[in-house]
Amino acid sequence: MDLKDASRMVLLEAAPHADLQKVAQAVHEDYTAGREVPCVALTGMLAEASRKGVLLRLKQRHGDDAVKDMIFVLAREADRQRTVSGQRAAR
């Protein structure tokens, strides 16, 4: 799974949540256009998706493995950016 596919998964389930939909749309559009997305946007999108129950709906629709892959791809990119910029990962 690539970053564009991972962000699209969140986007497709985000419709009932305007704030999450807006962020997910921007993230997906940036990846589709080949632009890098800031780690703050990625971690914020994942956190909001978790709070809104979107990750649970994704698990029900696509299964645990697909959702784990999606989270891994997005989190790995956020961690990569933190490493490049010298930021420490939150623990």
N, C-alpha and C positions, 0 to 999 in steps of 0.2 A: 504494500500500500504506500502511495506517495502522499505528500503534504496536501496536494489538491484534492485527492480522494478523501483523505481524513477530514479535511475542513468541510467538504461537501456533505459528509455523513451528518455532521452537527447541523449544518445549514438546513438540511431537509427535515429535521425534527424540531427546529427552533421556531417555526411559524407562530405558535401560540404565545411566544414570549418576545415582545417587540425589541427589548433591549438586547437580548441574546441574538435575535435574528439580525439586527443591525451589525453587530460585531462579526458574527459568522459570515454574513454577506461580504463585508469588507475584507475579511481574511481570505475567503474563497476567491474573490475577484483579484486580490493581489497575487495569490499563487497561480491563478489562471493566466495572469499577465506576466508571470515570471519574476515578480518582485518578492523581496524578502519581507517577512512579517515580523515585527518586533516581538521579543519573548514576552513582554508584558501583555500583548494582545492574545498570544497563544495560551498563556497560563490563565488569563482572565476568562477567556472563552471556555476553557475546560472547567474552571471553578464554577462559573455560572451555569454551565450545562449540568454539572453535578447537583448544584443547589435547586435547579428547576426540574429535576427528575428526567432530563433528556437522556442522560447516559443509561438510565434504567430502561427507558423506552427503546433505545438503540439495542440494548442487550436482548430485549424481548423480540425485536424485529430481526436482528442480524446474528445473534448469538454472542456468547462470551468471547470467543477467540477474535472475532472481527472487531469488537469494541476494544479489547486489549491491544490489538494491533494499531487501531486508530489512536488510542491514548499514547501508546509507546512512540509512534511516529511524531506526534505533536510535542510530547514532552521531551523527546530526544532533541528535536530542533530547538526548543526553548533552552535546554541545557547547553547545547552547542553554542548558542549565541551568548549565554552567560559566560561561558569559558573564554570565548573570543574577546568579549568586552571586559573581562577581568572581574565580573561580578561573582559573588559566592552564591551558591544554591541555597535557598531557604530550607531549613530543617525543622 
